Amino acid sequence: MEKHIVKADGNGAIDVNGQVSPVTYTVSLKQGKGRSYEVDIRLMAPRDWLLQRGFERDAMLVSQSGARIPICHDDGSRHNDGNHHDDGHLDPADAISIELTARDDSCMSEVDLIRKYPEFDGADSKKTQVL
């Protein structure tokens, strides 16, 4: 079982095929292998908004720091209706809110982590210890 150290909320933008909209997201931090950190990113986006912009599976999150982070719709997850989509693409039968996720293990120091994810640094975040 993975143990998350801290969770924080962020404000950024979602970019789908060059069309951008504000979005809130959650970042969860945990210790990675060696001295690295792993950050899990999760956001919810309206299905219809995504479909209208040609979203199929992947989009780009522009985080608070300006970092561009690829996020995707996990095609292996079970949908509310109990069905699986074989092709992983979003369709009108999916839930009205779609979860998009990413995992980033590129931060090798606390300085790198705070530079890329200022959400974890002080007053801008709502930190929650997870036991």
N, C-alpha and C positions, 0 to 999 in steps of 0.2 A: 504494500500500500504506500502510495506517495504521500509525503508530508509537506504541506505548504506552510511556509514560514509566515508570509504576509500577503494580504490581498489589498488592492487599492482600486479606486475608480478613476477613470480618465475621460477627458473630452477630446475628441478629434474629429475626423471626417472619414467617410467611406467613399471610395472612388470605384465606380462600376462603369467600365468602358468610357472613361473620361468625364462622367457625370458625377459630381461630388455633392454630398449632403452631410450635415453635422450628425455626429453619433456619439453616444456614451459607450464605454466599454469597461470591462473589469480585467485587471492584470493580477495574476497569482504568482508569487515568487517562491521558489524552493531551491535548495542546494543541489547542484548538479554533481557530475563526476569530477573528482579532483577539486580544483579551485573555481570551477565554473558555476554559473547560476542558470537555472531554467525558469523561463517566464511563460506561463500559459495565458493566452489572451482569448477573451470571450465577449461577443456582443450579439445583440438581437437586432434584426432588421426586418421591416415589413415585407412580406412575400410579394405583394403586388408592386411595391416600389421597385424591388429587385427585378421582377419579371419585365416591367415596363422599360427597364434600361438594358435589357438583353442579358441579364445575369444568368449564368448556367451553373457554375460551381465555384469560381474563384473571383475574388475582388481584392482591393488594396485598402488597408487601413492606414490613414495618415495620423500618427499618434501626436500627443501633446508636444513631443520634442521635434516633430517634423519628420521622424523616421517613417519610411514607407514599408509596411509589413504585409506580406501576402497572407490573406485569410481565406478560408474555404468552408464550404458547406460539406459536412461529413456525410458522404453517401452511404456509409455503413451503419448509420444509426437507424433505429426503429422509429418510425413516424407515429403520431398519435392514432392513426387508423390501423396500426399494426402491420402496414405494408413496408416493403423495402423497394427502393428504386434500383434497378439493375445498372442503369447508366450513370447514376450519381447526379443527374441534372435536376434542377428545380422545376417544378411544374405547379399549375393552379390547384392541384389536389393536396399539396403540402399544407402544413399548419400555417396560420396567418402570420406568425412571427417565426423567422428562421434564425437558428443559431449558426453563427460563423465563428470559427476558432483558428488559432495558430499556436505554435510552440516555437520559442526562440531560445536557443542555447548558445548564442554567440557572445554573451557577456562573460569575460574572463576575470573581471575584477569589480569591486564595488564602484569604483570611479566610472568604468564603462557602463555598469548597470544604471547608475543615477543619471548619467549623460543621456542614455537612450530612453530610460523610463523615469522621468522626473516625478511621476505619480507616487513613487516610493519614498520621495524625499520631503519630509516635513509637512508644512501647513496645507499644501495643495492636495493631500491625499487623506482618505479616511482609512487608516490602517486597522486591520483586524487580525489579531493573533489567532491562528488556527491550531488547535491541539490534535 
